[in-house]
Amino acid sequence: MRVRAPEALAAAPGCVPWGWPSEIEEPAALPDAQFIERLQALSALHRTDHSAEGWMVKQRLGYYYDFFPDTRHAILRPLLDLDWNRYNTAIRVAVTAGAELILTGEDSGLHPGSGLTVHPHREPTQLQGLVTALHGAEWSLASRDGDTICAALGKGRVILCRESIDAAGHDSPAVAGWQQRWLAELRPGHQPIPPPSLGRLTDWLTGRQALTDQPRTVTWLDGNRREITLQLKPQEPLGQVFTLIVPPTGEVQEVALTVGSPPDSAPAFDVGADGTPDTDWTAAVARWARETTVRDDSGWRRIPIRVTAPAAAEIRVGLERLTVR
């Protein structure tokens, strides 16, 4: 039996001519309107606070989950096989007309901690397509830590965050905490920066260089918490440990912690948990930031600080600011 498609059907829009070695290798194609619709759906997902969704938060925002519709990966998946250079005009027209497009971490096709590609079927073209589409845009930092930037063009803008949401933690509360902190910190236009080249943008996204030589500030501890409470007990001589997180690049200029403790509790802080208490926190954190090889999946440096006291005490520790440059 031989089957032949009617001429009219074979020539219909959306059909891919034969000639590729397998269906997997056929060049992916998506109409411009559907491409932009998916980018806008992804942006709306990033803009929406999902903290009330319980166990679905990590499913909703995690890059590596694809079990439910309308989640980040489900929306993004068809865009990963595309050559974004084919959609330069569509992106430019949509943004100029007022669209806000948001990409975070792996949305760009690269892992922000390692720089490796995250899609097995093709090399990423996301950043290349965006740089071309945003020619002439006004670029700025969109967060004080320098990890989120904005390109304004016409009535709209593109917001790029280099952080991996999955690096926030392994459960939904951790991911919800990241998103709430990120939305609260988001300040498009915070500080103008020169338009980055494709190379500089790639190096920034993968944590190799900053896009500004001005100070960058962090105001939260590990777990996206502003303050933590430690319960010190005499029967636990090793005390309690919390973690400072430092942006991927830059020399530490200042560390300002707030400490609340009972009178005469005399807490001691051991930066790096190396067995030696430190009094000059900034110098100690700067030294460990230069030497540490411990980083999260966004490339942020992690520095443990052990807190001990001679007697039982409740210690409250908050981060007022940590500045790098």
ROPA-321034 format. One line per field, with one value per residue (C-alpha): residue in one letter; residue number from 1; x, y, z. Coordinates in nm, 4 decimals, always signed. Layout:
N
residu = c(A,...)
num = c(NUM,...)
xx = c(X,...)
yy = c(Y,...)
zz = c(Z,...)
! end
This chain:
325
residu = c(M,R,V,R,A,P,E,A,L,A,A,A,P,G,C,V,P,W,G,W,P,S,E,I,E,E,P,A,A,L,P,D,A,Q,F,I,E,R,L,Q,A,L,S,A,L,H,R,T,D,H,S,A,E,G,W,M,V,K,Q,R,L,G,Y,Y,Y,D,F,F,P,D,T,R,H,A,I,L,R,P,L,L,D,L,D,W,N,R,Y,N,T,A,I,R,V,A,V,T,A,G,A,E,L,I,L,T,G,E,D,S,G,L,H,P,G,S,G,L,T,V,H,P,H,R,E,P,T,Q,L,Q,G,L,V,T,A,L,H,G,A,E,W,S,L,A,S,R,D,G,D,T,I,C,A,A,L,G,K,G,R,V,I,L,C,R,E,S,I,D,A,A,G,H,D,S,P,A,V,A,G,W,Q,Q,R,W,L,A,E,L,R,P,G,H,Q,P,I,P,P,P,S,L,G,R,L,T,D,W,L,T,G,R,Q,A,L,T,D,Q,P,R,T,V,T,W,L,D,G,N,R,R,E,I,T,L,Q,L,K,P,Q,E,P,L,G,Q,V,F,T,L,I,V,P,P,T,G,E,V,Q,E,V,A,L,T,V,G,S,P,P,D,S,A,P,A,F,D,V,G,A,D,G,T,P,D,T,D,W,T,A,A,V,A,R,W,A,R,E,T,T,V,R,D,D,S,G,W,R,R,I,P,I,R,V,T,A,P,A,A,A,E,I,R,V,G,L,E,R,L,T,V,R)
num = c(1,2,3,4,5,6,7,8,9,10,11,12,13,14,15,16,17,18,19,20,21,22,23,24,25,26,27,28,29,30,31,32,33,34,35,36,37,38,39,40,41,42,43,44,45,46,47,48,49,50,51,52,53,54,55,56,57,58,59,60,61,62,63,64,65,66,67,68,69,70,71,72,73,74,75,76,77,78,79,80,81,82,83,84,85,86,87,88,89,90,91,92,93,94,95,96,97,98,99,100,101,102,103,104,105,106,107,108,109,110,111,112,113,114,115,116,117,118,119,120,121,122,123,124,125,126,127,128,129,130,131,132,133,134,135,136,137,138,139,140,141,142,143,144,145,146,147,148,149,150,151,152,153,154,155,156,157,158,159,160,161,162,163,164,165,166,167,168,169,170,171,172,173,174,175,176,177,178,179,180,181,182,183,184,185,186,187,188,189,190,191,192,193,194,195,196,197,198,199,200,201,202,203,204,205,206,207,208,209,210,211,212,213,214,215,216,217,218,219,220,221,222,223,224,225,226,227,228,229,230,231,232,233,234,235,236,237,238,239,240,241,242,243,244,245,246,247,248,249,250,251,252,253,254,255,256,257,258,259,260,261,262,263,264,265,266,267,268,269,270,271,272,273,274,275,276,277,278,279,280,281,282,283,284,285,286,287,288,289,290,291,292,293,294,295,296,297,298,299,300,301,302,303,304,305,306,307,308,309,310,311,312,313,314,315,316,317,318,319,320,321,322,323,324,325)
xx = c(+0.0000,+0.1279,-0.0022,+0.0405,-0.0665,-0.2862,-0.0972,-0.2976,-0.2288,+0.1417,+0.1811,-0.0137,+0.1573,+0.3467,+0.4463,+0.8202,+0.9538,+1.1249,+1.5009,+1.6241,+1.7711,+1.5119,+1.2134,+1.4154,+1.6576,+1.3958,+1.4394,+1.1818,+0.9543,+0.6900,+0.4854,+0.6038,+0.2779,+0.3033,+0.6695,+0.5860,+0.2796,+0.4956,+0.7544,+0.4773,+0.3314,+0.6774,+0.7132,+0.3733,+0.4777,+0.7913,+0.5932,+0.3238,+0.3765,+0.3168,+0.3841,+0.0219,+0.0348,+0.1951,+0.3862,+0.3256,+0.5614,+0.8739,+0.6875,+0.5667,+0.9006,+1.1639,+1.3434,+1.3889,+1.0256,+0.7846,+0.4995,+0.2199,+0.0861,+0.1385,+0.4626,+0.7885,+0.9421,+0.6194,+0.5919,+0.9596,+1.0096,+0.8936,+1.1189,+1.4347,+1.4489,+1.4159,+1.6835,+1.6080,+1.7914,+1.4867,+1.2689,+1.4739,+1.2123,+0.9248,+1.0985,+1.1861,+0.8347,+0.6721,+0.9021,+0.8818,+0.5030,+0.5099,+0.5722,+0.7703,+0.9703,+1.1421,+1.3997,+1.5767,+1.8736,+1.8391,+1.5759,+1.8764,+1.9877,+2.2936,+2.3463,+2.4455,+2.6751,+2.8715,+2.8193,+2.7137,+2.4203,+2.0998,+1.9224,+2.0610,+1.9348,+2.0999,+2.3381,+2.1571,+2.0864,+1.8742,+2.1291,+2.2449,+1.8879,+1.8158,+2.1311,+2.0412,+1.6747,+1.7604,+2.0032,+1.9731,+1.8035,+1.8869,+2.0454,+2.0479,+2.0898,+1.7547,+1.8775,+2.1372,+2.3293,+2.3910,+2.2385,+1.9319,+1.9486,+1.6979,+1.6963,+1.4323,+1.3252,+1.0318,+0.7397,+0.8585,+1.1570,+1.3388,+1.4444,+1.7223,+1.8032,+2.1106,+2.0163,+1.8963,+1.5670,+1.6458,+1.9568,+1.7269,+1.6669,+1.5099,+1.1584,+0.8729,+0.9162,+1.2763,+1.1724,+0.8836,+1.1246,+1.3581,+1.0805,+0.9357,+1.2803,+1.3586,+1.0295,+1.0802,+1.4343,+1.3433,+1.4222,+1.4475,+1.6515,+1.8342,+2.1705,+2.2484,+2.5109,+2.6678,+2.4964,+2.6729,+2.8161,+2.7151,+3.0445,+3.0064,+2.6427,+2.7385,+3.0208,+2.7815,+2.5137,+2.7633,+2.9129,+3.2500,+3.2251,+2.9971,+2.8419,+2.9387,+3.2454,+3.0253,+2.9511,+2.6909,+2.4960,+2.3363,+2.0934,+1.9941,+2.1476,+2.1403,+1.7834,+1.6810,+1.6257,+1.6895,+1.7351,+1.7864,+1.7588,+2.0145,+1.9621,+2.3002,+2.3212,+2.6082,+2.5676,+2.6416,+2.9938,+3.0191,+2.7437,+2.5276,+2.6208,+2.4660,+2.5845,+2.6713,+2.6294,+2.8524,+2.8009,+3.0119,+3.2624,+3.4039,+3.6117,+3.4221,+3.4257,+3.1971,+3.0011,+2.7479,+2.5699,+2.3205,+2.3446,+2.0865,+2.1926,+2.1347,+2.3729,+2.6957,+2.6276,+2.9549,+2.8867,+3.1910,+3.1816,+3.4098,+3.4070,+3.4770,+3.4192,+3.7940,+3.8144,+3.9390,+3.6936,+3.7110,+3.6560,+3.7117,+3.4219,+3.4841,+3.8477,+3.7633,+3.4736,+3.6867,+3.9605,+3.7219,+3.5452,+3.8781,+3.9706,+3.6463,+3.5573,+3.2100,+2.9448,+2.5770,+2.4196,+2.4083,+2.7810,+2.7346,+3.0095,+2.9010,+3.0812,+2.9820,+2.9968,+2.9943,+2.8469,+2.9335,+2.8755,+2.9914,+2.6323,+2.2863,+2.1663,+1.9304,+2.1190,+1.9482,+2.1637,+2.0615,+2.2460,+2.2254,+2.4466,+2.7309,+2.9039,+3.1320,+3.3105)
yy = c(+0.0000,+0.3457,+0.6633,+1.0028,+1.3310,+1.5562,+1.8421,+2.1068,+1.9424,+1.8897,+2.2582,+2.3805,+2.6329,+2.4693,+2.1542,+2.0824,+1.9358,+1.5967,+1.5834,+1.5856,+1.2593,+1.2216,+1.3998,+1.4968,+1.6921,+1.8878,+2.2614,+2.3823,+2.6635,+2.8684,+3.1600,+3.4970,+3.5551,+3.2232,+3.2865,+3.6212,+3.4780,+3.2157,+3.4739,+3.6883,+3.3864,+3.3119,+3.6747,+3.6717,+3.3554,+3.5271,+3.8381,+3.6470,+3.5698,+3.1937,+3.1622,+3.0643,+2.7601,+2.5275,+2.2306,+2.3527,+2.6518,+2.4571,+2.2803,+2.6168,+2.8013,+2.5261,+2.4963,+2.1186,+2.0214,+1.9343,+1.7468,+2.0052,+2.2506,+2.6255,+2.5764,+2.7472,+2.4540,+2.3653,+2.7212,+2.7432,+2.3968,+2.4730,+2.7819,+2.5848,+2.4173,+2.7470,+2.9662,+3.2940,+3.4860,+3.4206,+3.6152,+3.9355,+4.1477,+3.9906,+4.0607,+4.4158,+4.4973,+4.3512,+4.5327,+4.8631,+4.8394,+4.7963,+4.4303,+4.3375,+4.0186,+3.8484,+3.5699,+3.4201,+3.1857,+2.8842,+3.0561,+3.1858,+2.8329,+2.8470,+2.7283,+3.0400,+2.8519,+2.6378,+2.8092,+2.4781,+2.4555,+2.3215,+2.1959,+1.8790,+1.9322,+2.2587,+2.5337,+2.8291,+3.1371,+3.3243,+3.5890,+3.6383,+3.6950,+3.9361,+4.1450,+4.1919,+4.2644,+4.5205,+4.7275,+5.0889,+5.0025,+5.1795,+4.9310,+4.9540,+4.7495,+4.6358,+4.5187,+4.6452,+4.3179,+4.3552,+4.0162,+4.1576,+4.4000,+4.5764,+4.6869,+4.9522,+5.0007,+5.2135,+5.1553,+4.8175,+4.6428,+4.3139,+4.2092,+3.9521,+3.7879,+3.5656,+3.3734,+3.0138,+2.9858,+2.6198,+2.7309,+2.8803,+2.5395,+2.1979,+2.2769,+2.5116,+2.7486,+2.8144,+2.8916,+3.1114,+3.3000,+3.3622,+3.4959,+3.7245,+3.8665,+3.9110,+4.0874,+4.3188,+4.4047,+4.4584,+4.8164,+4.8587,+5.1669,+5.1543,+5.2430,+5.3013,+5.0738,+5.0662,+4.8319,+4.4958,+4.3005,+3.9373,+3.8284,+4.0509,+3.9513,+3.5834,+3.6356,+3.8209,+3.5543,+3.2789,+3.4691,+3.5559,+3.9342,+4.2126,+4.4676,+4.7608,+4.8720,+5.0457,+4.8936,+4.6159,+4.5467,+4.2380,+4.2702,+3.9094,+3.5947,+3.2428,+3.1310,+3.4861,+3.5751,+3.9205,+3.7906,+3.4568,+3.3431,+3.1034,+2.9071,+2.8501,+2.5761,+2.4760,+2.1082,+2.2018,+2.3485,+2.3753,+2.6352,+2.7239,+2.8113,+3.0536,+3.1329,+3.4587,+3.4616,+3.6832,+3.7688,+3.5664,+3.8445,+4.1458,+4.2220,+4.2524,+4.6173,+4.6134,+4.3725,+4.5235,+4.2712,+4.3460,+4.1259,+4.1047,+3.9113,+3.9115,+4.1186,+3.9383,+3.6578,+3.7411,+3.5591,+3.4802,+3.4732,+3.2389,+3.3389,+3.0354,+2.8005,+2.7375,+2.7317,+3.0898,+3.3616,+3.6858,+4.0435,+4.2158,+4.0665,+4.2575,+4.1505,+3.7897,+3.7702,+3.9345,+3.6772,+3.3840,+3.5279,+3.5316,+3.1779,+2.9800,+2.7255,+2.6668,+2.8194,+2.7627,+2.6941,+3.0674,+3.0964,+3.2896,+3.2340,+3.0710,+3.1547,+2.9750,+3.1655,+2.9698,+3.1404,+3.0248,+3.1590,+3.0517,+3.0103,+2.9462,+3.2396,+3.3384,+3.5334,+3.7273,+3.8015,+4.0248,+4.1487,+4.5239,+4.5190,+4.3348,+4.5361,+4.4127,+4.6011)
zz = c(+0.0000,-0.0839,+0.0801,-0.0782,+0.0850,-0.1285,-0.2911,-0.1020,+0.2340,+0.1675,+0.0843,+0.3879,+0.6202,+0.9041,+0.7161,+0.7142,+0.3868,+0.4074,+0.3809,+0.7397,+0.8729,+1.1479,+1.2945,+1.6014,+1.3855,+1.1934,+1.2447,+1.4952,+1.3883,+1.5666,+1.4357,+1.5662,+1.7537,+1.9403,+2.0213,+2.1827,+2.3579,+2.5267,+2.6316,+2.7795,+2.9621,+3.1031,+3.2115,+3.3822,+3.5663,+3.6985,+3.7975,+3.9905,+4.3600,+4.3875,+4.7617,+4.8369,+4.6062,+4.8609,+4.7194,+4.3624,+4.3999,+4.3072,+4.0282,+3.9032,+3.9035,+3.8795,+3.5481,+3.5685,+3.6362,+3.3550,+3.5192,+3.4978,+3.2375,+3.2775,+3.4694,+3.3801,+3.1958,+3.0155,+2.8834,+2.7937,+2.6438,+2.2838,+2.2771,+2.3544,+2.0127,+1.8263,+1.6757,+1.8507,+1.5796,+1.3600,+1.6052,+1.6393,+1.4705,+1.6639,+1.9960,+1.8985,+1.7775,+2.0906,+2.3339,+2.1493,+2.1655,+2.5444,+2.6267,+2.9381,+2.8855,+3.1809,+3.1703,+3.4706,+3.4990,+3.2718,+3.0533,+2.8584,+2.7693,+2.9967,+3.3534,+3.5518,+3.7873,+3.5426,+3.2073,+3.0502,+2.8107,+2.9640,+2.6508,+2.4888,+2.1342,+2.0312,+2.1293,+2.2892,+2.0780,+2.3329,+2.4293,+2.0725,+1.9592,+2.2454,+2.1928,+1.8259,+1.8979,+2.1681,+1.9627,+2.0758,+2.4074,+2.7337,+2.9741,+3.3527,+3.6677,+3.8039,+4.1450,+4.3899,+4.3814,+4.0062,+3.9228,+3.7478,+3.4555,+3.2337,+2.8697,+2.7966,+2.4355,+2.3276,+2.5638,+2.6929,+2.8431,+2.8849,+3.2365,+3.2688,+3.6025,+3.6035,+3.9183,+3.9043,+4.0910,+4.1594,+4.3514,+4.6170,+4.7733,+4.7418,+4.8605,+4.7779,+5.0779,+4.9717,+4.6141,+4.7317,+4.9581,+4.6658,+4.4454,+4.7127,+4.7882,+4.4175,+4.3411,+4.6397,+4.5252,+4.1579,+4.0548,+3.6745,+3.5902,+3.9253,+3.7684,+3.3971,+3.2414,+2.8931,+2.6449,+2.6893,+2.3994,+2.3550,+2.5127,+2.8186,+2.8626,+2.8495,+3.1006,+3.3318,+3.3104,+3.3908,+3.6863,+3.5321,+3.5445,+3.6655,+3.4312,+3.6538,+3.8461,+4.1044,+4.4487,+4.4586,+4.7772,+4.9325,+5.2243,+5.2924,+5.4345,+5.2958,+5.2404,+5.1373,+5.5034,+5.6466,+6.0011,+6.1720,+6.5344,+6.6804,+7.0015,+7.1682,+7.4322,+7.6650,+7.5704,+7.2072,+7.2235,+6.8451,+6.8519,+6.5527,+6.1940,+5.9471,+5.5959,+5.4243,+5.0479,+4.8348,+4.4638,+4.2185,+4.1496,+4.3298,+4.6362,+4.9653,+5.0764,+5.3807,+5.5990,+5.8401,+6.0627,+6.3375,+6.6465,+6.9221,+7.2314,+7.6093,+7.8232,+7.9106,+7.6583,+7.4778,+7.1487,+6.9332,+6.5527,+6.3603,+5.9912,+5.7757,+6.0723,+6.0882,+6.4679,+6.5096,+6.6237,+6.4235,+6.5361,+6.2005,+6.0059,+5.6839,+5.6583,+5.7439,+5.4961,+5.2252,+5.2803,+5.2637,+4.9579,+4.7754,+4.8795,+4.8905,+4.6263,+4.7706,+4.5452,+4.4808,+4.1404,+4.0681,+4.1306,+4.4575,+4.7130,+5.0409,+5.3652,+5.6887,+6.0176,+6.3432,+6.6508,+7.0025,+7.3542,+7.7023,+7.8247,+7.6840,+7.4783,+7.1992,+6.9331,+6.6541,+6.3508,+6.0611,+5.7557,+5.7122,+5.4033,+5.2362,+4.9654,+4.6881,+4.4140)
! end
